[in-house]
Amino acid sequence: MTHSPTYKGTIGILTGGGDVPGLNPAIRAVTIRALREGYKVIGIRRGWKGLIELVRDHDYDNHENFQALTEEVVNRAGRTGGTFLHSSRTRPSHVKAADVPTHLQDKYTEAMNDLTPEVLTNLEWLGIDTMIPIGGDDTLSYGVHLAKKGFKVVAIPKTMDNDVPGTDYCIGFSTCVSRTIALTNTLRTSAGSHERFLVLEVFGRYAGFTAMLPTMAGAANRCVIPEHKFDIDRLTELLVYDRNHNPSKYSIVLVSEGAMFAGGEMIFTSQTTDAYGHKKLGGIGDLVSQELQSRSAQFNQGKGINVINQRLGYLVRGGDPDAIDSIVPMAYGNLALDLILGGMHGRLVVLKNGRYDDVPIEVVTSTKKVVDVGKFYDIERYRPHYRKFAMRPLFIMTSEL
C-alpha cells in the first residue's frame, strides 16, 4: 500500500504575460513534485487576473479563476505548448477603473486602483501558502510586490526575449531561437529565387537576444537590435554587399521589434498601453523594408532591390517546446519545490553559467538585462561579434557576467 505523505500546505501557480512553449511542462513539474511531497496545488487562471476576479463565495462558480491541479490534468497538457491555465497582462497594483471586476466596483473607484488587498485576502481564502508565478519581468515584478508585503513567493522566469535579470535562461527562449532559424531558412528560398532582401521582424522590446543568436548561428547576414540605434544607409550598404557576394543574390536581416533608426524612437502599432505601461510594438520591419527598397539603388549601381518582408511574431511563440524548453521547465519546477521544502521563499530560480541556482527575487526589478553591445555587437557591421568561447554559457551572450 502506497504511503500518503502528510499534508504540508497549498501551493498556487500561475502564468502571466505572453505564452511560450515550456509553460505547461513547468506547471506539470511543479504539480507532480508538490503532490508527491504532500502539497495541494491550485492553478490560478489567466495570470494575476484570476486573483482579482475571484469571488469569495463557495457557491459562486469560480472555475474561470482557479482550478485544483492533479497529475491527470497536468500530464495531459505537460508535453504541449502554450499554457492551459491561460494568461493575461494584469497588474493588480495598477488596475484601471474600467478593468475593476464588477463585484469590486463599489469599493474601488479611482482612475487607478491597487487591488493587492483583494489578492492577499483571496490567497488566504484559497488557503494558498506560497505562490509560484511563471512569467517575465512584468509578471514577476508583481511577485516582488507580494513578497515585499510578506507573502511567500518563489518565481520562475519565462520570456522568449530572455531578458529577466539574474538568470542566463528564461523558458521559451530556445524554442524561439530554433523557430526563428527554421523559419528564416524556409523563407530564404523565396528570397534567393527572386534575388531580394529578406527582412524579418522578431520579438525583442528592450533586448536583442532573439535577433542576435539566430544571426550568430548563421541564419541572417545582419541584425539590428534595441540596444544600438542603426543608420539605415549603412544597413542598406551592408545588405547590398552581402547580396552581391552571395551566389544566390539575396541577403537577410533580422530586425528586433524594439530596434530604432538613428535619431528615431520605437515604432508602435497603438498608443494605448497595457497594465505595465507598454505600448504594443510592431512595424519597424515594414519601415526598414520600405527604406531598403528606396535606398538600395544608390549602393547597387543605380538598380533597386526588392524586399520580402515578414513579421515572425506568434509563429515563434506557438506550438510545442523544443528539448531545452522541455528540460529546463522540469528542472525549474523541481528547483522551486526544493526551495519551498527547505523553507525558502522570496527567490527566483535561475540558470547561471550552466548550473541551476536561485537568487533573491528583488533582482527582477533592481536592474535590466540587455545585450552587452561592447562585448557582443559590432556597431559597424550590424552583427554579433565573438572571440573566445571558453567558459561562456550555452547561449554565449546571455550571461550578465
C-alpha positions, 0 to 999 in steps of 0.5 A: 500500500502506497504511503500518503505523505502528510499534508504540508500546505497549498501551493498556487501557480500561475502564468502571466504575460505572453505564452511560450512553449515550456509553460505547461511542462513547468506547471506539470513539474511543479504539480507532480513534485508538490503532490508527491511531497504532500502539497495541494496545488491550485492553478490560478487562471489567466495570470494575476487576473484570476486573483482579482476576479475571484469571488469569495463565495463557495457557491459562486462558480469560480472555475474561470479563476482557479482550478485544483491541479492533479497529475491527470490534468497536468500530464495531459497538457505537460508535453504541449505548448502554450499554457492551459491555465491561460494568461493575461497582462494584469497588474493588480497594483495598477488596475484601471477603473474600467478593468475593476471586476464588477463585484469590486466596483463599489469599493474601488473607484479611482482612475487607478486602483491597487487591488493587492488587498483583494489578492492577499485576502483571496490567497488566504481564502484559497488557503494558498501558502506560497505562490509560484508565478511563471512569467517575465519581468512584468509578471514577476515584478508583481511577485516582488510586490507580494513578497515585499508585503510578506507573502511567500513567493518563489518565481520562475522566469519565462520570456522568449526575449530572455531578458529577466535579470539574474538568470542566463535562461528564461523558458521559451527562449530556445524554442524561439531561437530554433523557430526563428532559424527554421523559419528564416531558412524556409523563407530564404528560398523565396528570397534567393529565387527572386534575388531580394532582401529578406527582412524579418521582424522578431520579438525583442522590446528592450533586448536583442537576444532573439535577433542576435543568436539566430544571426550568430548561428548563421541564419541572417547576414545582419541584425539590428537590435534595441540596444544600438540605434542603426543608420539605415544607409549603412544597413542598406550598404551592408545588405547590398554587399552581402547580396552581391557576394552571395551566389544566390543574390539575396541577403537577410536581416533580422530586425528586433521589434524594439530596434530604432533608426538613428535619431528615431524612437520605437515604432508602435502599432497603438498608443494605448498601453497595457497594465505595465505601461507598454505600448504594443510594438510592431512595424519597424520591419515594414519601415526598414523594408520600405527604406531598403527598397528606396535606398538600395539603388544608390549602393547597387549601381543605380538598380533597386532591390526588392524586399520580402518582408515578414513579421515572425511574431506568434509563429515563434511563440506557438506550438510545442517546446523544443528539448531545452524548453522541455528540460529546463521547465522540469528542472525549474519546477523541481528547483522551486519545490526544493526551495519551498521544502527547505523553507525558502521563499522570496527567490527566483530560480535561475540558470547561471553559467550552466548550473541551476541556482536561485537568487533573491527575487528583488533582482527582477526589478533592481536592474535590466538585462540587455545585450552587452553591445561592447562585448557582443555587437559590432556597431559597424557591421550590424552583427554579433561579434565573438572571440573566445568561447571558453567558459561562456554559457550555452547561449554565449551572450546571455550571461550578465557576467 
